[in-house]
Amino acid sequence: MTERHLATLTTLRADGSPHVVPVGFTWDDDLLVARVIASRSSAKVVQARAGRRAALSQVQARRWITLEGSTRVLEDPASVRDAEQRYAQRYRVPRENPERVVIVLDVDRVLGGDWPHPLPPSPYAT
């Protein structure tokens, strides 16, 4: 999750239908969170504010990983700056956007690939 690859973010609309969009994201190995920078009024931010389950999926040839968890949105300048710096390290310096916020995915389930850390059991595991 440090190589430059895009992913898809799947959030759920109020009616339960999926909303899937391509995104860049960064991974915080210490906090077990993924961050996506976005414009405040985007549909993905609207869905993330509702705190529903979401999934980030990254695919590269035969390698893939999906991160699942609940979402929240951070708007304070320090969190936005931190997320922009992380994004710049993985991808490129993001363009200027005064409406930028951070979607945080609190990961509690990981699918695909080897995973070095134990995560708490998902309440959605079957």
C-alpha positions in Angstrom: 0.0 0.0 0.0 3.0 2.3 -0.5 3.3 1.9 -4.3 1.4 4.4 -6.5 -1.8 2.6 -7.3 -5.4 3.9 -7.3 -8.2 2.1 -5.6 -12.0 2.2 -5.5 -13.9 3.5 -2.6 -17.3 2.0 -2.1 -19.7 3.8 0.2 -23.4 3.2 0.7 -26.2 5.6 -0.2 -29.1 6.1 2.1 -31.1 3.5 0.1 -28.3 1.0 0.7 -27.1 1.0 -2.9 -23.3 1.1 -3.5 -21.6 4.2 -4.7 -18.2 3.3 -6.2 -15.5 5.8 -7.2 -11.8 5.7 -8.1 -9.6 7.3 -5.4 -6.1 7.7 -4.2 -5.6 6.7 -0.5 -3.0 6.5 2.1 -2.5 3.9 4.8 -1.6 4.5 8.5 -0.1 1.3 9.8 0.0 2.6 13.4 -3.6 3.6 13.6 -5.1 1.1 11.1 -6.8 3.8 9.2 -7.0 4.7 5.5 -7.4 8.3 4.4 -8.9 9.7 1.3 -8.8 13.5 0.5 -11.9 14.9 -1.2 -14.0 18.0 -1.7 -16.5 18.7 1.1 -19.6 18.5 -1.2 -18.7 15.3 -3.1 -21.1 12.3 -2.9 -18.5 10.1 -1.2 -18.1 12.7 1.6 -21.9 12.9 2.0 -22.0 9.1 2.4 -18.9 9.0 4.7 -20.5 11.5 7.0 -23.3 9.0 7.7 -20.7 6.7 9.3 -21.9 3.7 7.3 -19.6 0.8 6.3 -17.3 1.3 3.4 -14.6 -0.5 1.5 -11.4 0.5 -0.3 -10.1 -2.0 -2.9 -6.8 -1.9 -4.7 -5.9 -4.3 -7.5 -2.6 -4.7 -9.3 -2.4 -7.8 -11.5 -2.9 -10.8 -9.2 -2.3 -8.7 -6.0 -5.3 -7.2 -4.3 -6.5 -5.9 -1.0 -9.8 -4.7 0.4 -10.0 -2.7 3.6 -13.4 -2.5 5.3 -14.6 -0.4 8.1 -16.7 2.6 9.2 -16.2 6.1 8.0 -15.9 9.5 9.5 -14.9 12.9 8.0 -12.2 15.3 9.4 -12.3 18.9 8.5 -9.8 20.6 10.8 -6.8 22.2 9.0 -4.2 20.0 10.8 -5.9 16.8 9.7 -6.3 18.0 6.2 -2.6 19.1 6.0 -1.5 15.7 7.4 -3.6 13.8 4.8 -2.3 16.0 2.0 1.3 15.4 3.0 0.7 11.6 3.2 -1.0 11.8 -0.3 1.9 13.7 -1.7 4.3 11.0 -0.5 2.4 8.2 -2.2 1.1 10.0 -5.3 2.0 13.6 -6.0 1.3 17.0 -4.4 -2.4 17.5 -4.6 -3.8 20.5 -6.3 -5.0 23.4 -4.1 -8.5 22.9 -2.8 -10.0 25.1 -0.1 -13.0 22.7 0.2 -10.8 19.7 1.0 -11.7 17.3 3.8 -10.5 13.9 4.8 -12.5 10.7 4.7 -11.1 8.3 7.3 -11.8 4.6 7.1 -11.4 2.9 10.5 -10.4 -0.5 9.2 -11.6 -3.5 11.1 -11.5 -6.1 8.3 -8.8 -6.8 5.6 -9.3 -9.2 2.7 -6.6 -10.4 0.3 -2.8 -10.5 0.6 -0.8 -11.2 3.7 -1.5 -9.0 6.7 1.1 -8.4 9.4 -1.2 -7.2 12.2 -4.1 -8.8 13.9 -7.3 -6.8 13.6 -10.3 -7.0 15.9 -12.9 -9.4 14.6 -15.4 -7.8 12.3 -19.0 -7.5 13.5 -19.9 -8.4 10.0 -17.9 -11.6 9.7 -19.9 -14.6 8.8 
